[in-house]
């Protein structure tokens, strides 16, 4: 092969990196940044997006209605917080002390009659409100993590977009474009990390092979081979030099220790691990912090809280789908795997641990934290035994912290029973636009893979949320 015929794909294949950098999800890397000593600088803005799959009950968590009729308000009492007028569930004892660190939105809403996980999750993650299927074909809008990977690729890690524990079980829980990157393609889809049988709360947790993808000796042989192919042409062809620079960045990303070390939670003091909680949601949020610290730009965390010792029901994707007896999920207000008595204390511990840890490390300013379900639950309790609540897209709650978001802010309001917003309704469009604004990403995508100019979302950012 003539030296001057060496193109990007051939160069990367020769180095053993072709399939990794060109086809595998999440493998989008920007130019590296180092300080005067050659050490990588801190990451730019990033996001930890906590998706409480299944849809938590807003009227039992962050938008409680103690004045509503008994059939609506449920069994829990609200407690005071550090923010006057902001009252949350009595089991959120740790979070109540941190309300000055986040904004609580109690006016989220899906326009239209979206009442299934599939469409609601798609609309939430894509930043749009139309139905998923258009003219009989699935909508191909990418999700927020994919757009972040495109516009703000990692400068320090081989992965820009990650998802901790992919939704599993019945397909109703998985939005269609989670694993494909929508019209952007698979290179912008997330790298999936962990499963129900392999998560960071387990002693023998195994990180994805992507962070150790090569035999070191063979890797060095390929590196030498490619160097010899390029050596005679570097002065002749600027394009080849460009590929050489890209190759060096790729080598650096693959061999850098910090990306792989992020998965070694044994490096954390046990006191920090205990602060988050030694359960799936706690350790996944700790892993998310370690991943953004190592340069990953967008990490979605499945809000699975684990399974109660006495109740092993339910897939690890839908802790918050608390229908109660009509779907065999037990008491939504009990202590089983689908019960708020089990799930809320774990969420309280994990989320308060994350917010406190990010603040103490000086990371909260550049790390946006979003906590939300794909919708809420019916404000009225289902008349069944044991009790539960059905899907409710008309009104739900979300928490935003860090990334420039002001703390101690209560935004929006629902009516007396929590049925619908009566002030400052927030659609998926506005939420997505706010995420992009916090990460300094323009809402208008100048040109997609097909050469068509498209908008990331039609919403406008909620500028009132920023401090």
N, C-alpha and C positions, 0 to 999 in steps of 0.2 A: 504494500500500500504506500502510495506516495505521501510524504509528510504533509504536503499542502492539502491533501484530501481529507485530513483528519477533522471531522466535524464534532459538534457537541455530544451527540449521542454515542459516536464511536469512542470519543475520549472517555466518557463516563463508563461505558461498557468495558473498555480496556482496563479501567481502574477498578472494576468490580462494583461500581456504584450505579450503573445504568438504571436498573429496575428500581432501586431505592429512591433516587432523586427525581426520576421522571414519571413513575407510575404509582408509587405507594401513597396512601392517604396521609395527609398531614405533613408531607415532606416538602415544605416550602421554606426556603432559607434566604434571608437577606444578607447584605454585606456585613461583615463583622466590624465591631468597634472595639478599640483597645485604648487604654490610656498610655502615658509616656513610658511606663514600665513594661508595656506589652500585656497587661492584665485586662481581661474583658470588663467593660464598664457595666453599671447596673442596667437592668432592662428598662425599656421604655414602658409606657402604660400597658397594662394587661387587665384581664378580667377573669374572675372566678364566678361562674354562673351555676347556682345551685338550683336544680330543677326537681321540685317535690312532685315526682311523677304520681299521677292518680288524682291530684287536685285536693289539697287540704281544705277543710272547712274554715272559711274566713270568720264566721260568726262564733267559732269555738277557739280561735287563735288570736288574731290581731284586730278584729273588728267586732268585738263582742257587744251584744245587745241585751244588757241586764234588764232594761225597761220593757222589752218585748214580751208578748204572751208566752206562757210556759211551753207551749208547743213549738216555739221558735228558739228560745234562748239557750236551751240545753242545760246541763247540770253544773257547768263550771262558773266560777266567780272571777271577775277581772281584778287585777291588782294595779296599784299605782306604780308609776315609773319615774325616772329622773326628769321626764318632760311633762309639764302640767297638761292635763287633758288627754295624754296618751296612756291608755289602759290596755293591758294584754292579759292573756290567760295566766291563771294563778300558778301553773306549772313552769312558767318562764321566769323563774326566780333570778337566774343569772342574766338573762337578756334584759330584764327590767332595769338593771343597773347600767346598761350600755345604750339606752335609747338616745342619748345625746350624741352617739356615733353614727346614727343612720337616719334615713328618711323612710317613713312608713306611708305607703299609698293604699288607701282604702276605697279606691274608685276605679279599679281595673275592670274592663268589660270587653267581651267579644260581641260586636254588633252581629245581629242575626241569630238564628236558632242553632248554633253549634253546640251539640251536646255529647259529642263522642271524643275520646282521647286523641284519635288519629288526626282529625281536622284541627282540633283545638291546639294540640302540640305543634302541628305544622305552622299554624298561623302565629303562635307565640314566638317560635324560634325563627321564623322567616320575616317577621315584622309586617304582617299584612292581615287583613280581616276577611278576604274573600274565601269562598269555599276551596278546598284543596283540589277538587276535580273541576276542570273547565273543559267544556265540549267533549266530555268523555275521557279526557287525558289528564294525568296528574300534573299539577302545577310544578314547574321546575325551579322555583325560587330557592337559591341557596340559603343556608341558615347563617346566623350572625357569626359563629365561629369561623365559617368558611370565608366570609368577607373580610374578617379580621386577618386571617391567614394570607389573603391576597394583598390587602392594602398595608398591613403592618407585619410582615413576616419576621420571625425571630432573628435576632442578630447574634444569638449565642447558642441556640439549641437547634438540633436537626428537626425538631417538631415545633410547629406553630399552633396547632389546634389539636386538643386532646379531649377525650371523653372518659371519665372514670366510671366504670361499670355500665356497659351498654344495656339499654332496656331489653329485657328478655321475656319469655313467656308468651302469652297470646299476642298476635300481631297488632291488636288494637292499641297497644301501648307504644308502638314505634312509629314516629312520623316518617313519611316516605323518603325524605332526602337526608336522613341522618348519616347514612354511610356512603353517600355518593357525591356530595358536594354540589348537588343541583346542577345548573347549567355551567358552573365553573369547572366541573370535572372532579375526578377522584383525588387529584393532587391536593385539593383544598378540603377534602373530607377529614374528619378527625381520626386520630389514632386512638383505638379503643384500648383501655387499660383495665385489667381485672375482670372478675366474674363472681358469682355467688360462692364458688368454690376456690377462688383465688383472689383475695382482697387484702389490703394492707393491715387489717386487724388480726390476720392469721400469721402464725409464726413463720411459715414457709412460703410467704408471698413471693411470687415470681414476677419480675417486671417483664414487659413485652420484649421479644427478641430483637426488636428494632434497635434497641440501645446496645446490643452486642452482636452486630450482624455479620461478623467476619472472623475468619481464622487469621490471626495476626501475621503469621509468617507468609501466608498466601497473599494477604493484603499488601505487605511490603514488596513482594515480588511483582505484583501488578503495578504498584506505584513506580517501581524502577523501570518496568517495561514501558509505561506510558511516558516517563521522563525521557527515555532514549528515543522514542518516536517523535517527541516534540523538539528535542535539543537542536536539531539542524535547521529548524524552521522558525524558531522564535523571532529571529531578526528579520525574517522575510514576510511574515504574515501576522498582522495585528490580531486577526480573528483567532488564530491559534493561541496567541498570548492571552487573549481574553479567556479562552477555555482553560488554559493553564492556571490562571488566577482563580477561576471558578473551582477547579479541581482542588487547589490548595485549601480554599475555604471549606469544601466538602470534607476533605481529610481532617481538617481541624475540628469540624463539628462532630465527626464520627469518633475521633480519638479523645476529645475533651472529656475529662472525668466528671465534671459537674452534672451533665445530663444523666449519666448512669447513677451517680451517687444520690440523686434526688429520690431514688426508689429505696434507698437503704435507710429505713426509718429507725434502725438501731442506733444511728448517729444522733438521734434526738434524745435529750434527757428524758427519763421516764416521767418526770414531773410534767413536761410539756405534752407527752402522749396522753397522760392521765387527764390533763386539762381538757383536751379535745374529746376524750372518751375512747375506751378500747372496744369500739364497735364499728361497724362498717361506715356509717356517716361521719363519725368522728375522725377515724384514721384516713378516710378519703379526703376530708377537708384539710387535714394536715399534709397529706401527699400533694394536694392541689397547691398549697402554699409553697411547698418545696419545689414543685414544678415551675411555678411562675418565677420563683426565686432563681431558678436555673435558666430562665429565658423563654419558657413556653408562654405564648401570648394569650391564648384563650383556653380555659379549662372548664368544661361542663362537668358537674358532679351530680350523679344520680342520687336523689335524696333518700335512698333506701336505708332504713334505720336498722335492718337486720331482722332476725326472727326471735321471738320470745322463747325461752327455754321450754315452756309448757305448751307452746303453740307454733308448730313448724309449717303452718299453712302459708300459701302466698308466694308468688315469684318475686325475685329481688328487683322489682321495677315499680311496684305500685303500693308501697306502704300506706299511701294517703288516699287510696280508692276505697273509702270507708262506707260501703253500702249497708253493712250490717247483715241481718239475718236473711234478707231476700236473695243474697248471693252467697250465702254460706261463709261470710267473713267474720262472724262473731260480733260482739258488741262494739260499736264504734267508739263508745265511751269507756271501754274496758281496758284490760292490760294485755290483750293478745297482740299478735303481730299486726293486726289491722285495728288496733285500739289506740286512742289518743293518750290513754294512761301509760302506754308503753312508748309511743313514738314521740310525743311532745317533750318529755324530759331529755331524751337523747338528742333531739334537735336543739333544745335549749343549751345543752352542754357543748355540742359541736360548734354551733354558730357563735356562741359567746367566746369559745376558745379561739376560733379563727379571727374574729374582730379584735380581740385583745392582743393576740399574738402579732397580727399585722401592724397594729398600732405601736406596740413596744419595739418592733423591728424597724420602724420608720417606713413601712411599706404601704400603709393604707392610703397615703396621698396619691400613689400611682397605681394602686390595685383597686379596680371597681369590683364590688361584690353585689351580685343580684341574687335574691332568693324569692322564688315564686313557684306556684303550681301552674298547670295549663288552664285551670279554671277553679271555681270555688265549689261549694256544696249547697244544696237547697237550704234556705234559711229555716224552713220547717223540718222538724224531725219526722222521719217516716214512721207511720203507725204500724209497727211490726215488732216481733220479738225474736232476737234482740234488736235494739234500735240502730239506725244509721241515717245517712243522708245521701241523696242522689246528686248527679252532676248538675252544676249551675254556672253557665257561662256569663250570665248577665252581670255578675258582680263578684270580685275577689280581691285579695290583698297581695302586695309585694313589698319587699324590703330592698332598698338600695343604700350602699355605704361605700365610702372611699372614692377614689377617682375624681375628686373635686366635688362630690355630692355633699351638701350641708348636713350636719347632724342635728338631731332634735327637731326634725320637721315632720309634721303630720299633714299630708297632702290629700285632698279630695275627701269626699264624705258620701256615705250611702244613706238610704232612708232608714226609718226607725226599726225596720225588721231586717235590714241588710239585703233587701231584694234587688236594688238597682242604685247606681250612683245618682246623687242629686246635686253634686258640685264637682267640677274638674274631672270629668270622665277621662280615663286613660285607656286607649286602645293598644293592641299590639304594635301598631305603627309608631305611636308616641314613645313606647318603651324602647323599641329598637333604635329609634332616632336618638334617644337619650344615651343609650349605650354607645352608639357610634360617635356622638359628640364628646362623650367622656374620654374616648380613645383617640380623638383627633382624626377621625375617618370621615371623609366627605360623603354625604348621603347619595349624591349622584355618581354612579359608576360610569366613568367616561366611555368605556368600551368593554363589552364582555368578549368571551372566546369566539363568538360568531361575528364580532365587529359591530354589534348593535349596542347603542347607548341605552342603559336601563337604570332605574332608580333602585337603590338599596331598600328604600321604604318611602311611602308617600307621607309619613308622619313628620312632625316637627319636634325637635328636642324640647323637653320641659326645662327651660332655662331657669325657672324659679327654684328648681331643686338644687342648683349649684351655689356653693358658698362664695 
